[in-house]
Amino acid sequence: MTPAVLSWPEAVAAFEQSLYDRGRTEATITTYRKALRVFAEFYRAQLGKPGPYLARLQETDLQAFIEHLRCDRPLKVASVNGYVAALHGFCQFALGQRWMKRDLARDLKTYSPALPPAPTRLSRDEIHRLLTAVKVDGRNGQRDLAIVYLLLHTGMRVGELCALAVGDVTLHERRGTVRIRNDKGRSERLVALNKSARMALHDYLESRGKPDATAPLFVSERRQRIRTVTVRHLIKRYLACAGRPKLSVHDLRHHYATELYATTASLPMVQEALGHRSVVTTSRYARSTPQQLEEAVEMLPGNLALTNSRQGYAVPCKSSA
């Protein structure tokens, strides 16, 4: 029996329902919906064709759309790849429903973005100014200081921080951990707390009278769970006091990751601490500075040139042949 021919909006609606049924996130579904809507607008306006009609779609239509995004608009590589993913997913679904005879998006490729800038790293003076910008004796001072220390020394995302409960924190005199709940559909992870973070959290919890383990860890003045927009705002304000007004709360995560890798030289350890699925995502923190590269080259085996103490530079060994 031949499946009924659906209109473009009906096919897109059925695809969205399949995404919901498979447990895809609301953000992904919204992105895919927008991509298919923009493609339909391009199909009519730029290609001058009615529809789109599933039976009349061609590979060249999809390829022309992606080239339009890359060259005419142009979009960032990550955004283009999002559109490619939407077309791949939609065509795979349509093929499974027998609305298409072949996968029209099969030859669409994703693109590699240009190397991103080096992750943010705060200097010691900037960290000192950031911490001293928090007035501990002021309103919400102990809470804000605990938030800053936790972000600086765990690298958690702002959404993960706001989702914490009091019971997620374990504090002892010589050790402590925080259980970070899955903010992006991943399994929870444990991250160690250093002494500074432990002390800041201890003082903050003492000021709240040792709340119940199920209570939100960080609360607003109305004693409600603190919102992400509030944390972003207060960190932005403290970063401005530290002389880095262009940075955001997420840059503290980058700082933590960069410092952790510089200390451990272990990408798997940084990956685990950040909750990355792939070590490829974590690899951006493994960049070397020109000075580090220069020092490493000098330490290579075989660098046996004699040093001319008077001239102050290396003199290559003469061959005896």
KEKE-3310 file (N, C-alpha, C; in steps of 0.2 Angstrom, whole numbers, plus 5000, padded with zeros to 4 digits):
npx = (5004:5003:5010:5001:5001:5009:5008:5021:5021:5014:5022:5033:5028:5025:5038:5043:5035:5041:5053:5051:5045:5057:5064:5071:5079:5071:5077:5084:5074:5067:5077:5078:5065:5065:5076:5070:5059:5066:5072:5061:5056:5068:5067:5056:5057:5071:5074:5063:5052:5036:5029:5038:5037:5037:5039:5045:5057:5075:5092:5100:5093:5094:5108:5110:5104:5112:5124:5120:5117:5131:5138:5130:5123:5132:5132:5138:5149:5145:5131:5128:5131:5121:5109:5112:5112:5098:5092:5097:5092:5078:5077:5081:5070:5059:5062:5061:5048:5044:5041:5050:5061:5074:5089:5090:5098:5110:5123:5126:5138:5146:5154:5171:5175:5184:5199:5196:5197:5210:5206:5199:5209:5212:5222:5233:5231:5219:5210:5212:5206:5193:5188:5189:5180:5168:5158:5159:5153:5142:5125:5119:5133:5141:5135:5137:5151:5153:5148:5156:5168:5165:5162:5174:5183:5177:5172:5159:5144:5133:5119:5120:5125:5115:5105:5109:5107:5107:5111:5119:5132:5147:5156:5171:5185:5197:5194:5182:5167:5157:5141:5137:5123:5115:5114:5113:5107:5116:5125:5127:5141:5155:5164:5179:5182:5192:5202:5198:5186:5179:5179:5172:5160:5156:5155:5145:5134:5133:5129:5116:5110:5112:5104:5090:5094:5088:5085:5087:5104:5109:5100:5088:5084:5071:5071:5070:5075:5090:5091:5097:5099:5101:5113:5122:5121:5126:5139:5144:5145:5154:5166:5168:5172:5184:5191:5189:5177:5172:5171:5161:5151:5153:5166:5173:5172:5180:5192:5195:5196:5207:5217:5217:5221:5234:5240:5239:5241:5233:5221:5210:5207:5203:5192:5183:5181:5174:5163:5162:5157:5165:5183:5188:5182:5187:5200:5204:5209:5222:5231:5247:5258:5268:5280:5280:5282:5294:5303:5301:5306:5319:5322:5322:5328:5344:5348:5362:5371:5386:5389:5394:5401:5406:5400:5387:5378:5372:5384:5386:5392:5407:5410:5420:5424)
npy = (4994:5011:5025:5039:5055:5068:5085:5098:5105:5096:5085:5089:5092:5078:5074:5081:5076:5063:5066:5071:5059:5051:5057:5068:5084:5099:5110:5105:5101:5113:5119:5111:5113:5126:5126:5118:5126:5138:5132:5129:5142:5147:5138:5142:5156:5158:5148:5148:5139:5130:5124:5117:5101:5084:5074:5080:5085:5087:5082:5092:5103:5104:5105:5117:5125:5124:5129:5142:5146:5146:5155:5166:5171:5176:5161:5156:5142:5132:5135:5132:5118:5114:5116:5107:5095:5095:5093:5080:5072:5074:5069:5056:5051:5054:5045:5033:5033:5030:5041:5046:5041:5039:5044:5060:5069:5063:5066:5078:5087:5090:5104:5109:5120:5135:5136:5139:5154:5154:5147:5156:5163:5168:5180:5179:5191:5196:5186:5188:5201:5198:5190:5198:5208:5204:5207:5201:5204:5210:5211:5195:5191:5180:5170:5174:5173:5160:5155:5160:5154:5141:5140:5144:5134:5121:5121:5120:5121:5135:5132:5119:5123:5130:5120:5113:5104:5105:5093:5088:5092:5087:5089:5089:5090:5088:5085:5085:5085:5088:5084:5084:5087:5080:5091:5091:5079:5070:5058:5060:5067:5067:5079:5085:5096:5109:5116:5130:5131:5123:5129:5141:5136:5130:5141:5148:5139:5138:5151:5150:5142:5128:5120:5109:5094:5092:5104:5119:5122:5135:5150:5163:5180:5179:5166:5156:5144:5149:5158:5156:5167:5177:5172:5174:5188:5193:5188:5193:5207:5206:5202:5213:5222:5216:5219:5213:5216:5210:5197:5182:5171:5159:5159:5157:5143:5140:5145:5137:5124:5126:5129:5117:5108:5113:5110:5096:5090:5081:5076:5066:5068:5081:5080:5072:5080:5091:5085:5081:5073:5069:5067:5075:5087:5092:5094:5107:5114:5110:5117:5124:5137:5149:5151:5139:5129:5133:5130:5117:5112:5115:5105:5093:5077:5074:5087:5093:5103:5112:5125:5141:5150:5163:5170:5167:5159:5144:5133:5124:5107:5103:5092:5078:5072)
npz = (5000:4995:5004:5010:5002:5010:5014:5015:5028:5036:5035:5041:5054:5058:5058:5069:5079:5080:5084:5097:5103:5103:5113:5111:5114:5119:5114:5103:5094:5092:5085:5073:5068:5065:5055:5044:5041:5036:5026:5017:5015:5007:4996:4990:4988:4983:4974:4967:4966:4968:4983:4997:4989:4994:4984:4974:4978:4976:4977:4973:4977:4991:4992:4986:4995:5007:5002:5000:5013:5018:5010:5005:5016:5027:5038:5054:5056:5065:5065:5052:5052:5060:5052:5042:5050:5053:5040:5037:5047:5044:5031:5033:5041:5033:5023:5030:5031:5019:5011:5003:4990:4991:5001:5001:5007:5009:5004:5010:5019:5035:5042:5046:5060:5061:5070:5087:5097:5110:5126:5139:5152:5168:5177:5192:5199:5194:5198:5212:5213:5208:5218:5230:5226:5230:5243:5258:5270:5266:5260:5255:5253:5258:5251:5238:5237:5239:5228:5218:5221:5219:5205:5200:5204:5201:5188:5184:5175:5173:5174:5180:5192:5198:5199:5210:5225:5243:5249:5239:5241:5249:5264:5272:5284:5277:5264:5251:5241:5226:5220:5204:5195:5180:5168:5154:5150:5153:5163:5181:5189:5200:5208:5215:5229:5233:5246:5248:5241:5250:5262:5259:5256:5267:5277:5271:5272:5285:5288:5284:5293:5293:5282:5276:5268:5256:5251:5240:5235:5233:5236:5232:5238:5242:5246:5237:5224:5216:5201:5184:5177:5187:5193:5182:5180:5192:5192:5181:5185:5196:5188:5181:5190:5193:5182:5170:5161:5149:5150:5154:5165:5160:5156:5167:5168:5158:5162:5174:5167:5159:5169:5176:5167:5165:5177:5178:5166:5160:5149:5149:5163:5164:5155:5162:5173:5168:5162:5149:5134:5124:5122:5112:5112:5124:5121:5117:5127:5128:5122:5118:5124:5115:5122:5130:5120:5114:5125:5126:5114:5116:5125:5118:5115:5109:5107:5108:5106:5109:5121:5119:5130:5130:5119:5122:5115:5107:5099:5085:5084:5076:5062:5062:5051)
capx = (5000:5007:5008:4998:5006:5008:5010:5027:5019:5012:5028:5038:5025:5026:5045:5044:5033:5045:5059:5048:5045:5063:5067:5076:5078:5067:5082:5086:5067:5066:5082:5076:5059:5067:5080:5065:5055:5070:5073:5055:5057:5073:5065:5051:5060:5077:5074:5057:5048:5031:5030:5041:5033:5042:5040:5049:5063:5081:5098:5103:5089:5097:5115:5110:5102:5118:5129:5117:5119:5138:5141:5126:5120:5133:5131:5144:5150:5141:5124:5127:5130:5114:5105:5114:5109:5091:5090:5099:5087:5072:5077:5081:5063:5055:5064:5059:5041:5043:5039:5056:5064:5081:5091:5092:5104:5116:5130:5128:5143:5147:5160:5175:5175:5191:5202:5193:5203:5212:5202:5201:5213:5213:5229:5232:5229:5212:5207:5211:5201:5187:5186:5188:5175:5163:5158:5157:5148:5136:5119:5121:5140:5143:5132:5140:5158:5153:5146:5162:5173:5163:5163:5182:5186:5174:5171:5153:5140:5129:5113:5122:5126:5108:5101:5112:5104:5112:5114:5124:5139:5149:5161:5175:5190:5202:5191:5175:5165:5150:5138:5134:5117:5115:5111:5112:5105:5122:5125:5130:5148:5157:5170:5182:5182:5198:5200:5195:5179:5175:5178:5167:5153:5155:5153:5138:5129:5132:5125:5109:5107:5112:5097:5089:5098:5084:5084:5092:5110:5109:5093:5087:5082:5065:5072:5068:5081:5092:5090:5103:5100:5104:5120:5125:5121:5131:5146:5146:5146:5161:5171:5169:5176:5191:5195:5187:5170:5169:5170:5155:5151:5155:5173:5176:5173:5186:5198:5196:5199:5214:5222:5217:5226:5241:5242:5239:5243:5229:5215:5205:5205:5199:5186:5179:5179:5169:5157:5162:5156:5171:5189:5190:5179:5191:5207:5205:5213:5228:5236:5253:5260:5275:5286:5281:5284:5301:5306:5300:5311:5326:5323:5322:5334:5349:5350:5368:5375:5390:5387:5399:5400:5408:5395:5380:5373:5374:5388:5385:5398:5410:5411:5427:5426)
capy = (5000:5017:5029:5045:5060:5073:5092:5100:5106:5089:5080:5092:5090:5071:5073:5084:5071:5058:5068:5070:5052:5048:5060:5073:5090:5105:5115:5102:5101:5120:5121:5107:5116:5132:5124:5116:5132:5142:5129:5130:5149:5147:5134:5146:5163:5158:5143:5150:5133:5130:5119:5111:5095:5079:5070:5084:5087:5084:5083:5099:5108:5104:5107:5124:5129:5124:5134:5149:5148:5147:5160:5172:5175:5169:5159:5153:5135:5128:5135:5128:5111:5113:5115:5100:5089:5095:5090:5073:5069:5074:5065:5049:5050:5053:5038:5027:5033:5029:5047:5048:5034:5039:5049:5066:5073:5058:5069:5084:5086:5095:5108:5110:5127:5138:5135:5144:5157:5151:5148:5162:5162:5174:5180:5179:5198:5196:5182:5192:5207:5195:5188:5204:5212:5201:5210:5195:5206:5213:5206:5189:5191:5173:5166:5175:5171:5153:5154:5162:5149:5135:5141:5145:5128:5115:5122:5118:5126:5139:5128:5114:5126:5132:5114:5109:5104:5105:5086:5086:5094:5083:5093:5086:5095:5088:5083:5087:5083:5090:5079:5088:5083:5080:5097:5090:5073:5065:5055:5064:5066:5070:5084:5086:5102:5111:5119:5136:5130:5119:5134:5146:5133:5129:5147:5150:5135:5140:5157:5148:5138:5121:5119:5102:5091:5092:5111:5121:5125:5143:5153:5170:5184:5176:5159:5152:5142:5155:5158:5156:5174:5180:5171:5177:5195:5195:5186:5199:5213:5205:5202:5220:5224:5213:5222:5209:5216:5207:5190:5180:5166:5153:5160:5154:5136:5139:5146:5131:5118:5127:5128:5110:5104:5115:5106:5088:5087:5075:5077:5063:5070:5087:5078:5069:5085:5095:5081:5081:5066:5067:5071:5080:5094:5095:5095:5114:5116:5107:5121:5126:5144:5149:5150:5132:5126:5135:5127:5109:5111:5115:5099:5087:5072:5075:5094:5092:5108:5115:5132:5146:5154:5170:5172:5166:5155:5137:5133:5117:5103:5102:5085:5076:5069)
capz = (5000:4995:5009:5008:5001:5015:5013:5019:5035:5039:5035:5046:5060:5059:5060:5075:5084:5081:5089:5104:5105:5104:5118:5109:5119:5116:5110:5096:5090:5090:5079:5067:5065:5061:5049:5039:5039:5032:5019:5013:5012:5002:4991:4986:4986:4979:4969:4963:4965:4973:4988:4994:4989:4995:4978:4969:4980:4973:4980:4972:4981:4998:4992:4985:5002:5011:4999:5002:5020:5019:5006:5004:5022:5029:5044:5057:5054:5069:5063:5046:5053:5063:5047:5039:5054:5052:5034:5037:5051:5041:5026:5036:5044:5027:5019:5033:5030:5012:5008:4998:4987:4992:5005:4997:5011:5010:5002:5013:5024:5040:5040:5052:5061:5062:5077:5091:5101:5116:5131:5144:5158:5172:5180:5199:5201:5192:5203:5218:5212:5208:5225:5234:5224:5234:5250:5262:5276:5263:5258:5251:5252:5259:5246:5231:5237:5238:5220:5214:5222:5216:5198:5199:5206:5199:5181:5182:5171:5178:5175:5185:5199:5200:5201:5216:5232:5249:5249:5234:5244:5255:5266:5278:5285:5273:5258:5250:5234:5224:5215:5198:5191:5173:5165:5147:5148:5154:5170:5185:5190:5206:5207:5221:5231:5236:5253:5247:5240:5255:5267:5257:5256:5275:5280:5268:5274:5292:5289:5283:5299:5291:5279:5275:5262:5250:5250:5235:5238:5232:5235:5231:5244:5243:5248:5231:5221:5213:5194:5181:5175:5193:5193:5176:5181:5198:5190:5176:5189:5199:5183:5179:5196:5192:5176:5164:5160:5143:5151:5157:5169:5156:5155:5173:5167:5154:5167:5178:5163:5157:5175:5178:5162:5166:5183:5178:5159:5158:5146:5152:5169:5163:5152:5167:5178:5164:5160:5141:5131:5120:5123:5107:5115:5129:5118:5116:5133:5128:5118:5121:5122:5111:5127:5131:5114:5114:5130:5124:5109:5119:5129:5114:5115:5103:5107:5111:5104:5114:5122:5119:5136:5129:5115:5125:5111:5105:5093:5082:5084:5070:5060:5062:5044)
cpx = (5004:5005:5005:5003:5004:5011:5017:5025:5017:5018:5032:5035:5026:5033:5046:5041:5037:5051:5057:5048:5051:5067:5072:5074:5074:5071:5083:5079:5066:5071:5081:5070:5061:5071:5075:5061:5059:5071:5067:5055:5062:5070:5060:5054:5066:5077:5068:5052:5042:5032:5033:5036:5038:5044:5044:5055:5069:5087:5101:5099:5093:5104:5115:5108:5108:5123:5126:5118:5126:5140:5137:5124:5126:5133:5138:5144:5145:5134:5123:5126:5124:5109:5106:5111:5102:5089:5092:5094:5080:5071:5077:5074:5059:5056:5061:5051:5039:5040:5044:5058:5071:5083:5094:5098:5110:5123:5131:5133:5143:5153:5164:5176:5183:5193:5199:5199:5204:5208:5204:5204:5214:5219:5227:5229:5221:5208:5206:5206:5194:5184:5185:5183:5168:5163:5155:5152:5142:5130:5121:5128:5143:5141:5136:5147:5158:5152:5152:5167:5171:5164:5170:5185:5183:5173:5164:5149:5135:5122:5114:5122:5119:5104:5104:5107:5109:5115:5119:5131:5141:5156:5164:5181:5195:5200:5184:5173:5158:5148:5135:5129:5118:5111:5109:5111:5111:5121:5128:5137:5150:5164:5173:5182:5188:5196:5197:5188:5175:5174:5172:5160:5151:5152:5146:5133:5128:5128:5117:5106:5107:5105:5096:5092:5094:5083:5089:5098:5110:5102:5094:5085:5075:5065:5070:5075:5083:5092:5096:5104:5103:5111:5124:5126:5127:5138:5149:5149:5153:5167:5173:5173:5183:5194:5193:5180:5167:5168:5163:5156:5154:5163:5177:5177:5179:5193:5200:5199:5206:5219:5222:5222:5233:5244:5243:5241:5239:5222:5209:5202:5201:5192:5181:5176:5173:5163:5157:5161:5162:5177:5191:5187:5184:5198:5209:5209:5220:5233:5242:5255:5266:5281:5286:5283:5292:5305:5306:5305:5318:5328:5323:5328:5338:5351:5356:5373:5379:5388:5393:5398:5401:5402:5388:5375:5376:5379:5388:5392:5401:5411:5419:5429:5429)
cpy = (5006:5022:5036:5050:5066:5080:5093:5101:5100:5085:5083:5091:5083:5070:5075:5079:5065:5060:5068:5063:5049:5052:5065:5080:5095:5109:5112:5102:5108:5122:5117:5110:5122:5131:5122:5122:5137:5139:5130:5137:5150:5144:5138:5152:5162:5153:5144:5144:5133:5124:5121:5105:5089:5075:5074:5086:5084:5086:5090:5105:5109:5107:5115:5128:5129:5129:5141:5151:5150:5153:5166:5175:5178:5167:5156:5145:5131:5129:5132:5121:5109:5112:5108:5094:5089:5091:5082:5070:5069:5069:5057:5047:5049:5047:5032:5027:5031:5035:5049:5041:5034:5044:5055:5070:5069:5062:5076:5083:5092:5098:5109:5118:5129:5137:5141:5148:5153:5152:5153:5159:5168:5174:5180:5186:5198:5192:5185:5197:5204:5193:5193:5209:5210:5203:5205:5198:5209:5208:5201:5188:5184:5169:5167:5173:5163:5151:5155:5156:5143:5135:5141:5138:5121:5115:5120:5123:5129:5135:5122:5117:5127:5126:5111:5110:5104:5098:5084:5088:5090:5087:5089:5091:5094:5086:5085:5086:5087:5086:5084:5084:5084:5086:5096:5083:5068:5063:5060:5063:5069:5074:5086:5094:5104:5115:5126:5136:5127:5125:5139:5143:5132:5135:5149:5146:5136:5146:5155:5143:5130:5118:5111:5100:5092:5100:5114:5124:5132:5145:5161:5174:5181:5169:5154:5150:5148:5153:5159:5164:5178:5179:5174:5185:5197:5193:5191:5205:5212:5205:5209:5223:5221:5215:5218:5210:5212:5199:5188:5174:5160:5153:5157:5146:5135:5140:5140:5125:5120:5126:5121:5106:5106:5111:5099:5086:5081:5077:5073:5065:5077:5085:5076:5075:5089:5091:5081:5074:5064:5071:5076:5087:5097:5097:5103:5117:5114:5111:5123:5134:5144:5148:5142:5128:5127:5131:5119:5108:5111:5108:5093:5083:5074:5083:5095:5097:5111:5122:5136:5151:5162:5173:5172:5163:5149:5137:5125:5113:5102:5094:5084:5073:5073)
cpz = (5000:5000:5006:5007:5006:5012:5017:5026:5039:5040:5041:5053:5063:5061:5067:5081:5085:5085:5096:5107:5106:5110:5117:5113:5115:5111:5103:5092:5088:5084:5073:5064:5062:5055:5043:5037:5035:5026:5015:5011:5007:4996:4987:4983:4981:4973:4964:4961:4970:4978:4995:4994:4989:4989:4973:4971:4977:4978:4979:4975:4988:4997:4990:4991:5006:5009:5001:5009:5022:5016:5005:5011:5026:5036:5047:5055:5058:5067:5057:5047:5057:5058:5043:5043:5054:5046:5034:5041:5048:5035:5028:5038:5038:5023:5023:5033:5023:5008:5002:4996:4989:4997:5002:5001:5012:5009:5005:5019:5029:5039:5047:5053:5062:5069:5081:5095:5107:5122:5136:5150:5162:5176:5188:5202:5200:5196:5209:5218:5212:5215:5230:5232:5228:5241:5255:5268:5273:5262:5253:5249:5252:5253:5239:5231:5236:5231:5216:5215:5219:5208:5196:5200:5205:5191:5179:5178:5175:5179:5180:5192:5202:5202:5207:5222:5237:5250:5244:5236:5250:5257:5272:5278:5280:5265:5257:5242:5233:5219:5210:5195:5184:5170:5157:5145:5149:5161:5174:5187:5197:5205:5214:5222:5235:5243:5253:5246:5246:5261:5265:5258:5263:5278:5277:5271:5282:5293:5287:5288:5297:5288:5278:5268:5256:5247:5244:5238:5238:5231:5235:5238:5246:5245:5243:5228:5216:5205:5190:5179:5181:5193:5188:5178:5187:5196:5185:5180:5193:5194:5181:5184:5196:5186:5170:5162:5154:5144:5154:5162:5166:5156:5162:5172:5163:5158:5171:5173:5161:5163:5177:5173:5163:5172:5182:5171:5157:5155:5148:5159:5169:5160:5157:5172:5174:5162:5152:5139:5127:5122:5118:5109:5120:5127:5117:5122:5133:5124:5122:5119:5118:5116:5129:5126:5113:5119:5129:5119:5111:5123:5125:5115:5108:5103:5111:5109:5110:5115:5123:5125:5135:5125:5117:5120:5109:5099:5091:5082:5077:5068:5060:5055:5040)
residu = (MET:THR:PRO:ALA:VAL:LEU:SER:TRP:PRO:GLU:ALA:VAL:ALA:ALA:PHE:GLU:GLN:SER:LEU:TYR:ASP:ARG:GLY:ARG:THR:GLU:ALA:THR:ILE:THR:THR:TYR:ARG:LYS:ALA:LEU:ARG:VAL:PHE:ALA:GLU:PHE:TYR:ARG:ALA:GLN:LEU:GLY:LYS:PRO:GLY:PRO:TYR:LEU:ALA:ARG:LEU:GLN:GLU:THR:ASP:LEU:GLN:ALA:PHE:ILE:GLU:HIS:LEU:ARG:CYS:ASP:ARG:PRO:LEU:LYS:VAL:ALA:SER:VAL:ASN:GLY:TYR:VAL:ALA:ALA:LEU:HIS:GLY:PHE:CYS:GLN:PHE:ALA:LEU:GLY:GLN:ARG:TRP:MET:LYS:ARG:ASP:LEU:ALA:ARG:ASP:LEU:LYS:THR:TYR:SER:PRO:ALA:LEU:PRO:PRO:ALA:PRO:THR:ARG:LEU:SER:ARG:ASP:GLU:ILE:HIS:ARG:LEU:LEU:THR:ALA:VAL:LYS:VAL:ASP:GLY:ARG:ASN:GLY:GLN:ARG:ASP:LEU:ALA:ILE:VAL:TYR:LEU:LEU:LEU:HIS:THR:GLY:MET:ARG:VAL:GLY:GLU:LEU:CYS:ALA:LEU:ALA:VAL:GLY:ASP:VAL:THR:LEU:HIS:GLU:ARG:ARG:GLY:THR:VAL:ARG:ILE:ARG:ASN:ASP:LYS:GLY:ARG:SER:GLU:ARG:LEU:VAL:ALA:LEU:ASN:LYS:SER:ALA:ARG:MET:ALA:LEU:HIS:ASP:TYR:LEU:GLU:SER:ARG:GLY:LYS:PRO:ASP:ALA:THR:ALA:PRO:LEU:PHE:VAL:SER:GLU:ARG:ARG:GLN:ARG:ILE:ARG:THR:VAL:THR:VAL:ARG:HIS:LEU:ILE:LYS:ARG:TYR:LEU:ALA:CYS:ALA:GLY:ARG:PRO:LYS:LEU:SER:VAL:HIS:ASP:LEU:ARG:HIS:HIS:TYR:ALA:THR:GLU:LEU:TYR:ALA:THR:THR:ALA:SER:LEU:PRO:MET:VAL:GLN:GLU:ALA:LEU:GLY:HIS:ARG:SER:VAL:VAL:THR:THR:SER:ARG:TYR:ALA:ARG:SER:THR:PRO:GLN:GLN:LEU:GLU:GLU:ALA:VAL:GLU:MET:LEU:PRO:GLY:ASN:LEU:ALA:LEU:THR:ASN:SER:ARG:GLN:GLY:TYR:ALA:VAL:PRO:CYS:LYS:SER:SER:ALA)
# end
